[in-house]
Amino acid sequence: MPKEVDQKQTEKLTSYPQQTLKQLIEGNTKYAEKCCCKFEKLKTKQTPHVTLLSCCDSRVPQTLFGMDGLNEIFVVKNIGNQFSNSEGSIKYPIIHLKTPLLIVLGHTGCGAIKASLSDYHWEDEAIQREIIGLVNPIKIADREIDMSQVAEDIKFALYAQANVDYQIQRILCDPTLKTKVQKQELYVVGMMFDIHCLYGKEAAHTYITNVNGVTDVSEIKKVDLVKNLGKNTFDALVKRL
């Protein structure tokens, strides 16, 4: 590589984190100017309505529900939106902040799902420990669906959808959370965030795929939680691949 090209590349790599940090600080300054008054009411406590367990993929923002998330959503993120990897963080808002809705949000094109299907043993041990938790839901999906006949993008989405189901089953096996669901103090909703237009024609929509462990769309329709959605919304956004 020519010296001048190498130097330019080095300067670019060096300046990139500096520019990013500068943008973050400037962005926070603007945010504080706009939102500082909102925090006067939030100094003593938080009162979120939703606990959101989602993948930490940067393409899956908590603002996807049209809220800024401030005092509305208690967000828990890990690779592959796994219950066991963040169990305490998930149970805390449900038990102590009384959030009545727990959303388990998967997404299309999940890198964690792809990693679990690869030879990940060369990865850092900490990353391995998180990836290995995705092996079981993939095995279950393989038993139920002949993936050899499925296009690759759909296959990864099916695995991610199956993983949402698996995590909800794990949640419902927890005695404390199971009791809350039985008392209708908690609803557990599985969703898929569609980045790749696999569930519908437009990207960035979320689709309900599971409610309290129920995965049959016709049965989900009978659950009290979704009755207020309206037929058109239900037909469009309650969907499984």
C-alpha positions as CSV (number, residue, x, y, z in Angstrom):
1,M,0.0,0.0,0.0
2,P,1.4,3.5,-0.9
3,K,2.6,5.5,2.1
4,E,0.2,8.4,1.4
5,V,-2.8,6.0,1.1
6,D,-1.8,4.2,4.3
7,Q,-1.5,7.5,6.1
8,K,-4.9,8.7,5.0
9,Q,-6.4,5.3,6.1
10,T,-4.8,5.7,9.5
11,E,-6.0,9.2,9.9
12,K,-9.5,8.1,9.0
13,L,-9.5,5.3,11.6
14,T,-8.0,7.6,14.2
15,S,-10.5,10.4,13.7
16,Y,-13.6,8.2,13.4
17,P,-14.1,7.6,17.2
18,Q,-13.1,11.2,17.9
19,Q,-15.8,12.4,15.5
20,T,-18.3,10.0,16.9
21,L,-17.7,11.0,20.5
22,K,-18.0,14.7,19.5
23,Q,-21.4,13.9,17.8
24,L,-22.6,12.1,20.9
25,I,-21.7,15.0,23.2
26,E,-23.3,17.6,20.9
27,G,-26.4,15.4,20.6
28,N,-26.7,15.1,24.3
29,T,-26.4,18.8,24.7
30,K,-29.3,19.3,22.3
31,Y,-31.3,16.6,24.1
32,A,-30.7,18.1,27.5
33,E,-31.8,21.6,26.2
34,K,-35.0,20.0,24.9
35,C,-35.9,17.5,27.6
36,C,-34.4,18.7,30.9
37,C,-37.8,19.8,32.2
38,K,-39.2,16.3,31.7
39,F,-36.7,14.9,34.3
40,E,-38.0,17.2,37.1
41,K,-40.9,14.7,37.5
42,L,-38.6,11.7,37.2
43,K,-36.1,12.5,40.0
44,T,-37.7,10.2,42.6
45,K,-38.9,7.2,40.6
46,Q,-39.6,5.5,37.3
47,T,-43.0,4.2,36.2
48,P,-42.5,2.2,32.9
49,H,-45.5,0.4,31.4
50,V,-43.5,-2.2,29.4
51,T,-40.5,-4.4,29.9
52,L,-38.8,-5.0,26.6
53,L,-36.4,-7.9,26.0
54,S,-34.8,-7.4,22.7
55,C,-31.6,-8.2,20.8
56,C,-28.8,-5.6,21.1
57,D,-28.5,-5.4,17.3
58,S,-28.1,-1.6,16.6
59,R,-30.8,-1.9,13.9
60,V,-33.4,-2.6,16.6
61,P,-34.1,0.7,18.4
62,Q,-36.4,1.0,21.3
63,T,-38.0,4.0,19.4
64,L,-39.5,1.5,16.9
65,F,-42.8,1.7,18.9
66,G,-43.1,5.4,18.2
67,M,-42.1,6.4,21.7
68,D,-38.8,7.9,22.9
69,G,-38.9,5.3,25.7
70,L,-38.5,7.8,28.5
71,N,-40.2,6.4,31.6
72,E,-42.3,4.2,29.3
73,I,-40.1,1.2,28.4
74,F,-37.7,-0.7,30.7
75,V,-35.3,-2.0,28.1
76,V,-33.2,-5.2,28.5
77,K,-30.9,-6.1,25.7
78,N,-28.6,-9.0,24.9
79,I,-27.5,-10.9,21.8
80,G,-30.4,-13.1,20.7
81,N,-33.0,-11.6,23.2
82,Q,-32.4,-14.4,25.7
83,F,-34.2,-14.7,29.0
84,S,-31.6,-16.6,31.0
85,N,-28.8,-14.2,30.1
86,S,-30.6,-11.3,31.7
87,E,-33.0,-13.0,34.0
88,G,-32.6,-10.6,37.0
89,S,-32.8,-7.5,34.8
90,I,-36.1,-8.8,33.3
91,K,-37.7,-9.8,36.5
92,Y,-36.8,-6.6,38.4
93,P,-39.2,-4.3,36.5
94,I,-42.0,-6.9,36.5
95,I,-41.7,-7.6,40.2
96,H,-40.8,-4.2,41.6
97,L,-42.1,-1.7,39.0
98,K,-45.2,-3.8,38.2
99,T,-44.9,-3.6,34.4
100,P,-47.9,-5.6,33.1
101,L,-46.5,-6.2,29.7
102,L,-43.3,-8.1,28.8
103,I,-42.3,-8.1,25.1
104,V,-39.8,-10.5,23.7
105,L,-38.7,-9.0,20.5
106,G,-36.7,-10.9,17.8
107,H,-35.8,-9.6,14.4
108,T,-35.1,-10.8,10.9
109,G,-31.4,-11.1,9.9
110,C,-30.3,-11.7,13.5
111,G,-26.5,-12.0,13.6
112,A,-26.7,-14.0,16.9
113,I,-28.8,-16.7,15.2
114,K,-26.4,-16.8,12.3
115,A,-23.4,-17.1,14.7
116,S,-25.0,-20.0,16.5
117,L,-25.3,-21.9,13.2
118,S,-21.6,-21.4,12.5
119,D,-18.4,-22.7,14.1
120,Y,-18.3,-20.2,16.9
121,H,-15.7,-22.0,19.0
122,W,-13.0,-19.6,17.8
123,E,-14.9,-16.7,19.4
124,D,-14.1,-15.1,22.8
125,E,-15.3,-17.4,25.6
126,A,-17.8,-14.8,26.9
127,I,-19.3,-14.5,23.4
128,Q,-19.5,-18.3,23.2
129,R,-21.4,-18.5,26.5
130,E,-24.1,-16.3,25.1
131,I,-24.3,-17.9,21.6
132,I,-24.6,-21.4,22.9
133,G,-28.0,-20.5,24.5
134,L,-29.4,-20.2,21.0
135,V,-28.6,-23.8,20.0
136,N,-31.7,-25.4,21.6
137,P,-34.3,-23.2,19.9
138,I,-32.7,-23.9,16.6
139,K,-32.7,-27.6,17.1
140,I,-36.4,-27.4,18.0
141,A,-37.1,-25.5,14.8
142,D,-35.2,-28.0,12.8
143,R,-37.3,-30.8,14.1
144,E,-40.5,-29.0,13.2
145,I,-39.5,-27.6,9.8
146,D,-37.5,-29.0,6.9
147,M,-35.1,-26.1,6.5
148,S,-33.4,-27.6,3.5
149,Q,-36.4,-26.5,1.4
150,V,-36.5,-22.9,2.8
151,A,-34.8,-19.8,1.3
152,E,-31.9,-18.6,3.5
153,D,-33.4,-15.2,4.6
154,I,-36.7,-17.0,5.5
155,K,-34.7,-19.7,7.3
156,F,-32.9,-17.2,9.6
157,A,-36.2,-15.5,10.3
158,L,-37.9,-18.8,11.2
159,Y,-35.1,-19.5,13.6
160,A,-35.4,-16.1,15.2
161,Q,-39.2,-16.6,15.5
162,A,-38.6,-20.0,17.0
163,N,-36.2,-18.4,19.5
164,V,-38.8,-15.9,20.6
165,D,-41.2,-18.9,21.3
166,Y,-38.4,-20.6,23.2
167,Q,-37.6,-17.6,25.3
168,I,-41.3,-17.2,26.2
169,Q,-41.5,-20.9,27.2
170,R,-38.5,-20.3,29.5
171,I,-40.2,-17.3,31.0
172,L,-43.4,-19.2,31.6
173,C,-41.4,-21.9,33.3
174,D,-40.3,-19.4,35.9
175,P,-42.6,-19.9,39.0
176,T,-42.9,-16.2,39.8
177,L,-43.6,-15.1,36.3
178,K,-45.9,-18.0,35.6
179,T,-48.0,-17.1,38.6
180,K,-48.3,-13.5,37.4
181,V,-49.4,-14.6,33.9
182,Q,-52.0,-17.0,35.5
183,K,-53.4,-14.1,37.6
184,Q,-53.4,-11.8,34.4
185,E,-51.0,-9.5,36.1
186,L,-48.6,-10.0,33.3
187,Y,-48.9,-10.7,29.6
188,V,-45.9,-12.0,27.6
189,V,-45.9,-11.0,24.0
190,G,-43.6,-12.3,21.3
191,M,-42.9,-10.0,18.4
192,M,-40.7,-10.0,15.3
193,F,-39.2,-6.8,14.0
194,D,-39.1,-7.1,10.2
195,I,-36.0,-5.4,8.7
196,H,-36.1,-7.5,5.5
197,C,-39.8,-7.3,4.4
198,L,-40.3,-11.0,5.0
199,Y,-43.6,-10.7,7.0
200,G,-45.0,-7.8,5.0
201,K,-44.2,-5.5,2.1
202,E,-42.7,-2.7,4.2
203,A,-39.7,-2.9,6.5
204,A,-39.7,-1.7,10.2
205,H,-43.1,-3.1,11.2
206,T,-43.4,-5.3,14.2
207,Y,-45.5,-8.5,14.1
208,I,-47.1,-10.3,17.0
209,T,-46.2,-14.0,16.9
210,N,-46.9,-15.3,20.4
211,V,-49.0,-14.3,23.4
212,N,-48.4,-16.1,26.7
213,G,-47.1,-19.1,24.8
214,V,-50.0,-19.3,22.3
215,T,-48.6,-19.4,18.8
216,D,-51.7,-20.3,16.7
217,V,-52.8,-17.1,15.1
218,S,-56.5,-18.0,15.4
219,E,-56.1,-18.8,19.1
220,I,-54.1,-15.5,19.7
221,K,-57.2,-13.7,18.4
222,K,-59.2,-15.0,21.4
223,V,-56.7,-13.6,24.0
224,D,-58.2,-10.5,25.8
225,L,-55.0,-8.5,25.3
226,V,-55.4,-8.3,21.5
227,K,-59.2,-7.9,21.2
228,N,-58.9,-4.1,21.1
229,L,-56.5,-4.2,18.1
230,G,-59.4,-4.3,15.6
231,K,-59.8,-6.8,12.8
232,N,-57.7,-4.9,10.2
233,T,-54.8,-4.4,12.6
234,F,-55.0,-8.0,13.8
235,D,-55.1,-9.4,10.3
236,A,-52.1,-7.3,9.2
237,L,-49.8,-7.5,12.2
238,V,-50.6,-10.8,14.0
239,K,-48.7,-13.1,11.8
240,R,-46.2,-16.0,11.7
241,L,-43.9,-17.2,8.9
